[in-house]
Amino acid sequence: MALMGLLLIAGSALSSFGNILFPVDVLVGTHAAVAGMAFGAGICLAAWNPAQNVSWVRISILYAVLVLVYDVIAGFAFGAPFQVIPFVIALIFAGLLIFLYPHRADLVPHEETSPMHTGSAQGARA
């Protein structure tokens, strides 16, 4: 996860040069390069204790899957050249995160049956 986060930070920093020349993201009030760096930093920090940061592991897997889908759709729908390196890296990271995560069942969100989640007045917090 730490390597994935570092690659996101580096890729986002490098993409900022293109955004300076053609700043499309600011038209909607964002800086995509900064968002990518923040996302990468969050993944890096979560890598210290992935079992306690399952949400970051889930979002890392989601990111990897979205990269795969993006590459396929960009190629077929828009005729963009296939980007081998991001595709292979996303495939490797998604596979490693899924297969090496110590509590694999926690990767799929499940409904809890504690009184806190029943909607009853007894389980409500003040």
C-alpha positions in Angstrom: 0.0 0.0 0.0 2.8 2.4 0.8 4.3 1.9 -2.7 0.9 2.5 -4.2 0.5 5.7 -2.3 4.0 6.9 -3.2 3.3 6.2 -6.9 0.0 8.2 -6.6 1.8 11.1 -5.0 4.6 11.1 -7.7 2.1 10.7 -10.5 -0.1 13.5 -9.2 2.9 15.8 -8.8 4.1 15.1 -12.3 0.6 15.6 -13.7 0.5 19.1 -12.1 2.7 20.4 -14.9 0.1 19.5 -17.5 -2.6 21.1 -15.4 -0.6 24.3 -15.3 -0.7 24.5 -19.1 -4.3 23.3 -19.5 -6.1 23.7 -16.2 -9.4 21.9 -16.9 -9.9 20.8 -13.3 -10.1 24.3 -11.9 -13.2 24.9 -14.0 -15.1 22.8 -11.4 -13.2 24.2 -8.5 -10.7 21.5 -7.8 -7.0 20.7 -8.3 -6.8 17.1 -9.4 -3.1 16.9 -8.7 -3.5 18.0 -5.1 -6.4 15.6 -4.6 -4.2 12.7 -6.0 -1.4 13.7 -3.7 -3.7 13.8 -0.7 -5.2 10.4 -1.7 -1.7 8.9 -2.1 -0.7 10.3 1.3 -3.7 8.7 3.0 -2.9 5.4 1.4 0.7 5.7 2.6 -0.4 6.5 6.2 -2.9 3.6 6.2 -0.2 1.2 5.1 1.3 1.4 8.6 -1.7 -0.6 10.0 -4.0 -1.8 7.2 -6.1 -4.0 9.6 -7.1 -0.8 11.5 -7.7 1.1 8.2 -9.9 -1.2 6.2 -11.7 1.7 4.5 -8.4 2.8 3.0 -7.7 -0.7 1.8 -11.2 -0.9 0.2 -10.8 2.5 -1.5 -7.3 1.4 -2.7 -8.9 -1.7 -4.3 -11.7 0.5 -5.8 -9.1 2.8 -7.2 -7.2 -0.1 -8.8 -10.4 -1.5 -10.3 -11.4 2.0 -11.7 -8.0 2.3 -13.3 -8.6 -1.0 -15.1 -12.1 0.0 -16.2 -10.9 3.4 -17.3 -8.1 2.0 -19.5 -10.5 -0.4 -21.2 -13.2 2.2 -21.7 -10.8 4.9 -22.9 -9.4 2.4 -25.4 -12.7 1.1 -26.8 -14.9 4.2 -26.6 -12.4 7.0 -27.4 -9.6 5.2 -29.2 -7.0 6.2 -26.7 -3.8 4.2 -26.8 -3.7 1.4 -24.3 -1.6 2.3 -21.2 0.2 -0.9 -20.3 2.0 0.2 -17.2 -0.9 1.7 -15.2 -3.0 -1.3 -16.2 -0.5 -3.9 -15.0 0.3 -2.0 -11.8 -3.4 -1.6 -10.9 -3.9 -5.3 -11.6 -1.0 -6.3 -9.3 -1.9 -3.9 -6.5 -5.6 -5.0 -6.5 -4.6 -8.7 -6.5 -2.0 -8.2 -3.7 -4.4 -6.1 -1.5 -7.1 -8.7 -1.9 -5.0 -11.8 -1.4 -2.6 -10.6 1.3 -5.0 -8.7 3.5 -5.1 -10.5 6.8 -8.9 -10.2 7.4 -10.1 -10.7 3.8 -13.8 -11.1 4.9 -13.7 -7.5 6.3 -13.0 -6.1 2.8 -16.7 -6.7 1.9 -18.8 -4.4 4.1 -21.4 -6.3 6.1 -24.4 -5.3 8.1 -23.9 -5.3 11.9 -26.6 -6.5 14.2 -25.7 -4.5 17.3 -28.4 -2.3 18.9 -26.6 0.8 17.7 -27.8 0.1 14.2 -31.4 -1.0 14.7 -32.8 2.5 14.9 -34.2 2.0 18.4 -34.2 4.7 21.0 -32.1 2.5 23.3 -29.2 2.3 20.7 -29.2 6.1 20.0 -26.3 8.2 21.1 -26.9 11.5 22.9 
